[in-house]
């Protein structure tokens, strides 16, 4: 039996790189990748968080997930670009289609990550390293952005390899290289080790991935239950999940949320915000050819307390008006009348739209709504997302399509890769 060869392809600073390439194609003379810049919200309002940053921005210690007003304090001249989901999905699709020209087994792991099973393909494209350099350069030449490619015996090792040094690099992490390349790294750099687990491991005098690999599995099980055994396996390179073709793994869900620059105190304003968020989410559902069976909203008040409410639908849908009707009902059920600063809409339990059966409980006008959504989507796709908006947003108080990609939820790595 041949030993597995897995590649992990990860776009460098994906959202920022894709935005930079798009801007250059539209005639911009500034490459966002070459100046201190971030993708993450409105420059005027300074709302939101950093979703992606340029390499020059790292000199100011800017971190992904950091709030924008703090970023502006450290780097007043930084360029802040709001996210554009449509552009990112087009770039992701273009990358997938390019990879599909050369490799038969590709797993879309997130909007900017892909796994490739290269086992037994050396006769087609040369060694794994040669093939990785070829496809890396091909992506740069044809699509205009760079990627890192990691190579290993498993998906975990391939992903860890790709993180070793960025950007525009190819790295291997074979079993004999783990001790020198992976084990010296801080334990928090191991996939699945978050901040809480990091602190717990440090209390156990485990500071590097090598420390974790050499730790007593029984002690880890005692302190961290089954999760302790999982990360011990990962530290030792033990992970055997298969690479599945992307079409076989659906998204878990998707959502949009927004922090509002003023206190929301009335139901009418809240509904406008929720409609704007629903427009974005429903468009993304239809673009992904999916329908949702669960609709949820989340609310955060001025004291930063967050609560949510959700509902299971009779039949899956991706119709904006249907989802919005449920969103309004959920809001009325859970809003406690206090001032709100952050609202979110999320859909889960997704199914492919071609296998959806309509329910006897569906509204009679749903077909008209579906046709309307399809026409609006086509216009926005051709002329821009703000080319057609609902009249309720004409006063300019609320953006017609709130939210970004911060809550994008493609099938991310879980405890099983």
N, C-alpha and C positions, 0 to 999 in steps of 0.2 A: 504493500500500500504506500502510495506516494505521500511524503510529508506535505502538509498544507502550506500554502503561501498566500497570505492575506495582505492586501493593501488598504490603507486608509487615506482618503483624499480629503483635505480640509482647506477651504478657501481662507487665505490670510485676511483678517479683518474684513469679513465678508461684506457686511452692509456698507461699510465705508468704501471698500474697493469697488463694489458694484456701483455705488453712487458716483464715485470719481470717474469711472469709465463712462457712465451715462452722460455726466456733465461734459466730459471732453468730446464725446460724440455730438453733443448739442452745441459745440462751439466754444466752450469755456477754455480760457487760457491758463487756468489754475488747476493743478492736480492736487486734490484733497489729500492724497497719500504723502505729498511732499511738504505739507505745512501742518502746524498744530491744528487738528480738526477732530470733530467727533460727530457721530450720528446719534441723535437722541432726543430731539424735541424742538421747541420753538426758541429761537435765539432772542426774540423780543420779550417773551414772557419768562424765559429761563426755567421752564417747567420740564419735568420728566427726568430720566436718568440716561447715563451713557450706555448705548447699545454696542458701539464699536468706536475704536480710536485709531488714529494714525500713529506711525512709529515716532514722528517728531513730538506728538502729544505725550508720549511716555516720559520725555525729559521733564515734564511737569508733574510726574507721579500721578497721572490721571488713570483711574481704574474703571473697568467695565462695571456698571451697576451703580456708580457714584452719581449723586444728584448734581444737576447742572449748575446750580447757583454756587456750589462749592468749587466746581471746575473753573467758573468765571473768576472767582477770587484769586486763584493761583495763576491763571493765564487769561487776563482780560481780553486779549486779542484773538482768542481761540475762535475758529469758525465752527458754528453749530448748525448742522443740517438735519431737518426733520426726516424721519424714516419714510420711505416710499415702498410699500409692500408690493405693489404691482411690478415695479422694476426688479425687485429682488427675486420674485417668483420667475420672471422671464429669464434672469441670469442663471438661476438654479436649473431651470428647464433646459437652457442652452448647454450648460455643463453636463447634465445627464445625457442629452442627446449626443454630445461629442464622445463621452465615455462609451456609450452604447455602440459606437462605430467600431470599437476595438475589443470590448470585453463582453462576454455573454451573461455573466452573473454579477449584477450590480445591485447593491442595497442602498436605497436612499435612507440615510440615517437621521438627517435633519435637513433643514433648508440649505445648509452649506457643507454637509459632510456626506461622504459616500464610502462604502466598503466594496472592494472588488475581490473575488476569489480568483487568484491567479494560478492555482494549482494545476500543473500539467500543461501550462501554456508556453513554456520556454521555447518550444519549437516554432511558435507563431511570432513572438515578439522579443526573443532573447531572454536573458536573465531578468529576474524581477527588478533589479536595480536599473538595468538598461531600459526596460519597459517604463519604469517610473520616471526616469529622466525624459524619455521620449514624450510621454503624455503630459508631463509637467510643462515642458517647452511648447507643446502643441496648444495647451490651454492658454498659455501666455501669448502666443503668437496669434491665435484665432479669436480669443475672447477678450484679451487685454488685461486680465488680472492674474495674480499668482496664487499658487497653492503649495501647501506642504504635503508630502507623501511619506507615510510611515509604512514599513514592511516588517512582517513578523509571522510567526506560526499560528497566531490567533488574532481575532479582532481586537482583543485587549492590547496585545503586544504591538500590533500595528498602530493603534491609536496612541499609545504611549510613545512609540518611536517618533510619530509625527509631531509630538509636542517638544522634542528635545531642543530644537533651535529653529527660529523663524526669522524672516520669511523666505519663500521660494527655495525650499530645501527638500532633499530626499534623505531619509534616515532608515537604518535597519535596527531591529532589536531581536536578534536571534537568541536562542537559549544560552549560548556561551557568552553573550554580550550583556546579559542582565546584571551580572555582578559589578561590572565596570560602568555601565551606562545608566541603569535604572536604580539599583540599590543605594547609591550615594545621594539620591534626590530626597528632599524633605518629604515626609510622609504625606503631607497634605496635597502633594502633586499626584498621588495615586488616584486613579479614577474611583469614584464613590466615597472618597474620604473628604467630607465637608468640614465646616468649622467646628461643629459640635463634636464630631468623631475625632478631629484633629486634637482638640483639647483633652478628650478622654485618653487618647493614645499617649499624649505627652505626659499625663499623670502616671502612666504606666512605664515611663522612661523609654518610650518608643518615639524616636524623632526622625528617623529616616525610613525609606521603604525597605532597606536592608534589615533594619531593626525589626520591622513588622514581619518580614519573611522568616526571620530566625526566632520569633517569639513563640511561646508555648500556645498551640491552638486551643488547649483546654482553658487556659487563662482568658484568652480572647472570647471564647464561647461564654465563659462565666460572666464577663463584664459587658459584652456586647451581643450576647445571644447568637443566633444563626448569622447575623451580619458580621460578627467577628470572624467566623470561619470563612465567609465569602471574601472579605478583604485580605485575609491571610492567603487564600488561594490566589487572589489577584497579585499580591506581592511576590508570589512564587511563580507567576506566569501561568497559572492553571486556569484555563478558560477555553471551552471547546464549542461554543455556539456556532451554528452555520451562518453563512452569508445567504440571505434570502433575496430573491429579486424584489425590487422596490414595490412592484405592483401588488405583491402579496401581503404587504404590511401597511394597514391603513393608519391614518393619523388618529391619535387618541382624542383630540379635541382642538379647538381654537378659540381665541377670545381677544377682545380689545378692552382697554381701560384707559381712563384719562384723569389726571389731577387737574381740577378746574381752578382758574386763577382768582375766583371769587367764591364766597360761600353760597351754596345753593340752598335756598330757604323755602321754595315753593314747589308744588307738584308739577306745575306747567313747565318750569325751567328744567326740572329733573327729567321730564318726559322728552324734551327736546334733545338733551344730552344722550339719553338712552336710545333715542331714535337714530342719532348720528352714529353711535357705537354699533347699533344693530345693522345699519346700512353697511358698515365696513365688514362686520363678521359674516353677514349673509352673502355679500359679494365674494368673499374668500371661500365660503362653502361651495358656491356655484362654480367658481374657477377651479376648484379641486374636484368637481363632479361628485360632491358628497351631500348627504342630508343628515340632519341631526335628530336624535330622539330625546335629548335632554337639553333644556334651556336653563341657564342660571344667571343671576345677577349678584354683584357684590357692591357694598356701600361702605364708605369710610367717612366718619364724621370729623368735625373740626378738632376733636380730641384724639384723633388717630385710632379710634376703635373701629374695627372692621367686622362686618357680618355679611352673610350671604343667604340666598334662598334659591331653590331649584325645583324644576318640575319635569316629570316624565310625560312625553306627548303620546297621544293615541297612535299617531303614525309619523314617521320621520319627514322632515321638511327642510327646504332651503329657501323658502319664500320669505322675503323681507317682512311683509305685513303680518304673516302668521307668527313669525318669531317675535315681532314687536308687540303683538297683542298679548302674548304670554309674558313678555318682559314687563309690560305695564301692570299686569295682574300681580306678578311677583313683587313689584315695587310697592303696590298698595298693601300687599299682605305683610311686608316686613319693615317698611319705613316707619320709624318711630317719631317722626316730626322734627328731628333735630337738624342742625345745619350740616350740610355735606360738602366735602372737598374732593372726593374721589369716587367715581362710579365705574363699574365694569359690566360687560356682557360676555357670556361664555356659552359655547355649545359643545356637547360631548356625545358619546355613544353614537359615533358616526357610521354611516353605511354608504356604499356606492349608490348614486342616484338611479343607475339603470336597473337595480334590483328592487327598488322601492315600489310597493303596492299602495294605491290610495285607499283611504279608509272611508267607511260609510259615514263617518263623523266629519269628514272634510267639508269645509265651507264650499258652497256652490260656486263662489267667485274665485276660487283658488287658481283655476286654469287661466283666468284673466290676469291674475296677479303674477303668475309664472311667466306669461307672455310679456307683461309689462317689465318685469325684472330682466328678462332676456334682452329686450330692446334697449333698456337703460345700460346694461352691461356692455353691449356692443358699442354704444355711443361713447361711453367712458373709456373703453379700450382703445377706440380709434382717436378720440379728440382730447383725452385727459379726464381724470377722475372728477374734476369740477366743471366739466362741460355741461352737465345737466344736474340740477339740484332740486330738492323739494322747496316749495314756496315758503315753508315755515322757517327756512334758514336764510331767507333773502335779507333779513335785517343785519346779518353779519355778526350777531352776538355769539353764536355757536357755529363751529366749523361743521359743514355738511357731512364730513367723514372723519370723525374723531378716532384716535387710537393709532397705534403703530404696530410694530412687529415684536414688541417686547414680550408678548405673551404667546408668541408663535409656539405651537406644540406639536411639531412633527414627532415621529416615534423616536424619542431620545433614548439614550442608554439607560437601562434600568439595572436591576441586580443581575439580570441575565442579558448579556449583550445581544 
